[in-house]
Amino acid sequence: MAKIPEAQNRLFKNVFVCKKCQSKMKAKPIQILEGKVKCRNCGKKAFRPVKKK
């Protein structure tokens, strides 16, 4: 199966997962590192990148 670059970017680029409630969120990586982004559901500031399958 060929990997389409547009689909890869949409699914994995700038997408992070909350470490507490596992909700997905799109944000710039620099903002995640500086702690400026909060989770919509639980309010935590701890995120990890999405795991590629």
MDTraj code that builds the backbone (N, CA, C; nanometers):
import mdtraj as md
import numpy as np

residues = "MET ALA LYS ILE PRO GLU ALA GLN ASN ARG LEU PHE LYS ASN VAL PHE VAL CYS LYS LYS CYS GLN SER LYS MET LYS ALA LYS PRO ILE GLN ILE LEU GLU GLY LYS VAL LYS CYS ARG ASN CYS GLY LYS LYS ALA PHE ARG PRO VAL LYS LYS LYS".split()
xyz = np.array([
    [0.0843, -0.1174, 0.0000],
    [0.0000, 0.0000, 0.0000],
    [0.0894, 0.1245, 0.0000],
    [0.0608, 0.2126, -0.0925],
    [0.1394, 0.3353, -0.1035],
    [0.0959, 0.4355, 0.0029],
    [0.1927, 0.5055, 0.0570],
    [0.1621, 0.6068, 0.1574],
    [0.1472, 0.7415, 0.0888],
    [0.0349, 0.8031, 0.1082],
    [0.0068, 0.9321, 0.0471],
    [0.0575, 1.0410, 0.1400],
    [0.1468, 1.1295, 0.0917],
    [0.2054, 1.2319, 0.1799],
    [0.1014, 1.3269, 0.2397],
    [-0.0018, 1.3606, 0.1629],
    [-0.1045, 1.4518, 0.2147],
    [-0.1784, 1.3898, 0.3325],
    [-0.2083, 1.2612, 0.3211],
    [-0.2784, 1.1926, 0.4297],
    [-0.1877, 1.1776, 0.5519],
    [-0.0604, 1.1478, 0.5310],
    [0.0345, 1.1364, 0.6417],
    [0.0451, 1.2681, 0.7182],
    [0.0518, 1.3800, 0.6446],
    [0.0599, 1.5111, 0.7099],
    [-0.0657, 1.5412, 0.7884],
    [-0.1804, 1.5083, 0.7342],
    [-0.3066, 1.5374, 0.8021],
    [-0.3200, 1.4570, 0.9309],
    [-0.2756, 1.3324, 0.9284],
    [-0.2946, 1.2453, 1.0441],
    [-0.1885, 1.2623, 1.1524],
    [-0.0646, 1.2969, 1.1134],
    [0.0442, 1.2930, 1.2103],
    [0.1182, 1.4243, 1.2315],
    [0.1085, 1.5198, 1.1408],
    [0.1848, 1.6441, 1.1556],
    [0.1137, 1.7375, 1.2523],
    [0.1858, 1.7842, 1.3529],
    [0.1341, 1.8779, 1.4534],
    [0.0168, 1.8209, 1.5332],
    [0.0084, 1.6887, 1.5481],
    [-0.0979, 1.6271, 1.6272],
    [-0.0354, 1.5688, 1.7536],
    [-0.0951, 1.6012, 1.8663],
    [-0.0454, 1.5558, 1.9958],
    [-0.1596, 1.4938, 2.0751],
    [-0.1237, 1.4078, 2.1708],
    [-0.2209, 1.3358, 2.2516],
    [-0.1986, 1.3723, 2.3978],
    [-0.3061, 1.4016, 2.4686],
    [-0.2973, 1.4326, 2.6119],
    [-0.2558, 1.3068, 2.6867],
    [-0.1641, 1.3218, 2.7806],
    [-0.1151, 1.2061, 2.8565],
    [-0.2147, 1.1587, 2.9618],
    [-0.3110, 1.2412, 2.9972],
    [-0.4075, 1.2019, 3.1002],
    [-0.5344, 1.1420, 3.0389],
    [-0.5947, 1.2123, 2.9428],
    [-0.7242, 1.1678, 2.8904],
    [-0.7168, 1.1141, 2.7478],
    [-0.5986, 1.1123, 2.6863],
    [-0.5757, 1.0582, 2.5529],
    [-0.6589, 1.1240, 2.4427],
    [-0.6915, 1.2510, 2.4566],
    [-0.7611, 1.3207, 2.3494],
    [-0.6591, 1.3832, 2.2547],
    [-0.6921, 1.3847, 2.1255],
    [-0.6018, 1.4377, 2.0244],
    [-0.6219, 1.5874, 2.0097],
    [-0.5125, 1.6566, 1.9759],
    [-0.5187, 1.8010, 1.9584],
    [-0.4122, 1.8436, 1.8591],
    [-0.4463, 1.9357, 1.7695],
    [-0.3482, 1.9903, 1.6762],
    [-0.2923, 2.1189, 1.7344],
    [-0.1603, 2.1285, 1.7345],
    [-0.0928, 2.2485, 1.7835],
    [0.0486, 2.2500, 1.7285],
    [0.1106, 2.3663, 1.7330],
    [0.2489, 2.3781, 1.6894],
    [0.3400, 2.3169, 1.7960],
    [0.4435, 2.2436, 1.7535],
    [0.5317, 2.1781, 1.8511],
    [0.6012, 2.2747, 1.9459],
    [0.6351, 2.3933, 1.9000],
    [0.7036, 2.4900, 1.9867],
    [0.6121, 2.5337, 2.1011],
    [0.4813, 2.5452, 2.0739],
    [0.3870, 2.5832, 2.1792],
    [0.3692, 2.4705, 2.2802],
    [0.3738, 2.3469, 2.2328],
    [0.3636, 2.2316, 2.3234],
    [0.4839, 2.2296, 2.4170],
    [0.6034, 2.2520, 2.3618],
    [0.7251, 2.2493, 2.4430],
    [0.7282, 2.3620, 2.5450],
    [0.6745, 2.4778, 2.5100],
    [0.6731, 2.5911, 2.6031],
    [0.5616, 2.5815, 2.7054],
    [0.4679, 2.4882, 2.6894],
    [0.3589, 2.4698, 2.7849],
    [0.2474, 2.5696, 2.7695],
    [0.2287, 2.6241, 2.6501],
    [0.1247, 2.7242, 2.6275],
    [-0.0098, 2.6633, 2.5890],
    [-0.0124, 2.5323, 2.5626],
    [-0.1340, 2.4658, 2.5159],
    [-0.1911, 2.3802, 2.6279],
    [-0.3233, 2.3943, 2.6518],
    [-0.3921, 2.3129, 2.7509],
    [-0.4876, 2.2179, 2.6807],
    [-0.5140, 2.1055, 2.7428],
    [-0.6091, 2.0081, 2.6898],
    [-0.7501, 2.0649, 2.6983],
    [-0.8295, 2.0389, 2.5964],
    [-0.9677, 2.0882, 2.5953],
    [-1.0532, 2.0179, 2.7005],
    [-1.0241, 1.8903, 2.7248],
    [-1.1090, 1.8117, 2.8157],
    [-1.0690, 1.8245, 2.9612],
    [-0.9409, 1.8011, 2.9912],
    [-0.9015, 1.7926, 3.1321],
    [-0.8199, 1.9125, 3.1802],
    [-0.7656, 1.9935, 3.0896],
    [-0.6919, 2.1119, 3.1302],
    [-0.5439, 2.0895, 3.1570],
    [-0.4939, 1.9682, 3.1379],
    [-0.3521, 1.9400, 3.1602],
    [-0.2667, 1.9977, 3.0493],
    [-0.1367, 2.0127, 3.0763],
    [-0.0438, 2.0655, 2.9773],
    [0.0581, 1.9609, 2.9333],
    [0.0336, 1.8332, 2.9645],
    [0.1264, 1.7254, 2.9293],
    [0.0778, 1.6562, 2.8027],
    [0.1574, 1.6623, 2.6970],
    [0.1218, 1.6018, 2.5690],
    [0.2364, 1.5140, 2.5196],
    [0.2013, 1.4227, 2.4286],
    [0.2995, 1.3403, 2.3592],
    [0.2607, 1.3375, 2.2117],
    [0.3546, 1.3091, 2.1227],
    [0.3198, 1.2977, 1.9813],
    [0.2347, 1.1738, 1.9548],
    [0.1600, 1.1759, 1.8455],
    [0.0801, 1.0615, 1.8053],
    [0.1723, 0.9496, 1.7590],
    [0.1423, 0.8255, 1.7968],
    [0.2209, 0.7109, 1.7525],
    [0.1760, 0.6711, 1.6129],
    [0.2724, 0.6516, 1.5245],
    [0.2405, 0.6068, 1.3881],
    [0.2210, 0.4566, 1.3898],
    [0.1229, 0.4095, 1.3155],
    [0.0894, 0.2668, 1.3131],
    [0.1755, 0.1921, 1.2151],
])
top = md.Topology()
chain = top.add_chain()
for i, resn in enumerate(residues, 1):
    res = top.add_residue(resn, chain, resSeq=i)
    for name in ("N", "CA", "C"):
        top.add_atom(name, md.element.get_by_symbol(name[0]), res)
traj = md.Trajectory(xyz[None], top)
